Amino acid sequence: MLLIFQLALFALILVSFLLVIGVPVVFATPEGWGQNKSTVFSGVGIWFLLVFAVGILNSFVV
């Protein structure tokens, strides 16, 4: 169970880093928001899923 928790936490950190870099780049490019809106929303959805997964898995690890 600890390995699953660590992998989920690593995925959360990775997705967070990608969103911190990617979202400002999308807003900075011309026509970026219109073309990449679904990608940003998918990333945010995955981020929320990972936040809840890490929270649930944390209750099993501790």
PyRosetta script that sets phi, psi and omega in degrees:
from pyrosetta import init, pose_from_sequence

init()
pose = pose_from_sequence("MLLIFQLALFALILVSFLLVIGVPVVFATPEGWGQNKSTVFSGVGIWFLLVFAVGILNSFVV")
pose.set_psi(1, -33.2)
pose.set_omega(1, 179.6)
pose.set_phi(2, -64.1)
pose.set_psi(2, -38.4)
pose.set_omega(2, 179.6)
pose.set_phi(3, -65.1)
pose.set_psi(3, -40.8)
pose.set_omega(3, 178.5)
pose.set_phi(4, -63.8)
pose.set_psi(4, -42.2)
pose.set_omega(4, 177.4)
pose.set_phi(5, -61.2)
pose.set_psi(5, -44.8)
pose.set_omega(5, -179.3)
pose.set_phi(6, -65.1)
pose.set_psi(6, -39.1)
pose.set_omega(6, 178.1)
pose.set_phi(7, -66.6)
pose.set_psi(7, -41.0)
pose.set_omega(7, 178.1)
pose.set_phi(8, -65.6)
pose.set_psi(8, -39.5)
pose.set_omega(8, 178.4)
pose.set_phi(9, -66.7)
pose.set_psi(9, -40.8)
pose.set_omega(9, 176.7)
pose.set_phi(10, -63.5)
pose.set_psi(10, -41.0)
pose.set_omega(10, 177.9)
pose.set_phi(11, -64.0)
pose.set_psi(11, -39.4)
pose.set_omega(11, 177.6)
pose.set_phi(12, -62.7)
pose.set_psi(12, -43.7)
pose.set_omega(12, 178.8)
pose.set_phi(13, -64.6)
pose.set_psi(13, -41.6)
pose.set_omega(13, -179.7)
pose.set_phi(14, -65.0)
pose.set_psi(14, -45.9)
pose.set_omega(14, 179.3)
pose.set_phi(15, -65.6)
pose.set_psi(15, -38.6)
pose.set_omega(15, 177.6)
pose.set_phi(16, -61.5)
pose.set_psi(16, -44.1)
pose.set_omega(16, 178.8)
pose.set_phi(17, -62.9)
pose.set_psi(17, -43.2)
pose.set_omega(17, 179.3)
pose.set_phi(18, -63.9)
pose.set_psi(18, -38.6)
pose.set_omega(18, 178.6)
pose.set_phi(19, -70.1)
pose.set_psi(19, -37.6)
pose.set_omega(19, 179.0)
pose.set_phi(20, -63.6)
pose.set_psi(20, -36.0)
pose.set_omega(20, 178.6)
pose.set_phi(21, -82.8)
pose.set_psi(21, -42.5)
pose.set_omega(21, -170.3)
pose.set_phi(22, -75.7)
pose.set_psi(22, -39.1)
pose.set_omega(22, -175.6)
pose.set_phi(23, -65.1)
pose.set_psi(23, -45.6)
pose.set_omega(23, 176.2)
pose.set_phi(24, -63.4)
pose.set_psi(24, -33.2)
pose.set_omega(24, 177.6)
pose.set_phi(25, -65.7)
pose.set_psi(25, -40.7)
pose.set_omega(25, 178.7)
pose.set_phi(26, -62.5)
pose.set_psi(26, -43.5)
pose.set_omega(26, -179.5)
pose.set_phi(27, -71.4)
pose.set_psi(27, -25.2)
pose.set_omega(27, -177.6)
pose.set_phi(28, -80.4)
pose.set_psi(28, -25.6)
pose.set_omega(28, -177.6)
pose.set_phi(29, -81.9)
pose.set_psi(29, 145.3)
pose.set_omega(29, 175.9)
pose.set_phi(30, -66.5)
pose.set_psi(30, 135.8)
pose.set_omega(30, -178.0)
pose.set_phi(31, 61.0)
pose.set_psi(31, 17.1)
pose.set_omega(31, -177.1)
pose.set_phi(32, -69.9)
pose.set_psi(32, -41.4)
pose.set_omega(32, -177.3)
pose.set_phi(33, -67.0)
pose.set_psi(33, -41.3)
pose.set_omega(33, -179.1)
pose.set_phi(34, -64.9)
pose.set_psi(34, -34.4)
pose.set_omega(34, -177.8)
pose.set_phi(35, -86.3)
pose.set_psi(35, -28.5)
pose.set_omega(35, -172.7)
pose.set_phi(36, -114.5)
pose.set_psi(36, 16.8)
pose.set_omega(36, -177.9)
pose.set_phi(37, -60.7)
pose.set_psi(37, -44.3)
pose.set_omega(37, -178.1)
pose.set_phi(38, -67.0)
pose.set_psi(38, -34.1)
pose.set_omega(38, 178.1)
pose.set_phi(39, -67.1)
pose.set_psi(39, -42.0)
pose.set_omega(39, 178.7)
pose.set_phi(40, -65.4)
pose.set_psi(40, -44.1)
pose.set_omega(40, 179.1)
pose.set_phi(41, -64.8)
pose.set_psi(41, -36.0)
pose.set_omega(41, 176.0)
pose.set_phi(42, -64.4)
pose.set_psi(42, -43.0)
pose.set_omega(42, 178.3)
pose.set_phi(43, -63.1)
pose.set_psi(43, -40.8)
pose.set_omega(43, 178.3)
pose.set_phi(44, -67.0)
pose.set_psi(44, -38.7)
pose.set_omega(44, 177.4)
pose.set_phi(45, -63.7)
pose.set_psi(45, -43.0)
pose.set_omega(45, 176.9)
pose.set_phi(46, -64.0)
pose.set_psi(46, -38.4)
pose.set_omega(46, 179.6)
pose.set_phi(47, -62.2)
pose.set_psi(47, -46.6)
pose.set_omega(47, 178.3)
pose.set_phi(48, -62.8)
pose.set_psi(48, -40.6)
pose.set_omega(48, 177.8)
pose.set_phi(49, -60.8)
pose.set_psi(49, -43.9)
pose.set_omega(49, 179.5)
pose.set_phi(50, -68.1)
pose.set_psi(50, -35.0)
pose.set_omega(50, 177.3)
pose.set_phi(51, -61.7)
pose.set_psi(51, -46.1)
pose.set_omega(51, 179.0)
pose.set_phi(52, -68.1)
pose.set_psi(52, -38.2)
pose.set_omega(52, 179.1)
pose.set_phi(53, -64.2)
pose.set_psi(53, -43.2)
pose.set_omega(53, 178.7)
pose.set_phi(54, -65.3)
pose.set_psi(54, -39.2)
pose.set_omega(54, 177.7)
pose.set_phi(55, -63.3)
pose.set_psi(55, -42.0)
pose.set_omega(55, 178.8)
pose.set_phi(56, -69.7)
pose.set_psi(56, -44.9)
pose.set_omega(56, 179.7)
pose.set_phi(57, -65.1)
pose.set_psi(57, -29.7)
pose.set_omega(57, 178.8)
pose.set_phi(58, -62.7)
pose.set_psi(58, -32.8)
pose.set_omega(58, 179.8)
pose.set_phi(59, -69.7)
pose.set_psi(59, -23.7)
pose.set_omega(59, 177.9)
pose.set_phi(60, -85.9)
pose.set_psi(60, -26.9)
pose.set_omega(60, -176.4)
pose.set_phi(61, -81.2)
pose.set_psi(61, -41.5)
pose.set_omega(61, -175.3)
pose.set_phi(62, -76.1)
pose.dump_pdb("model.pdb")
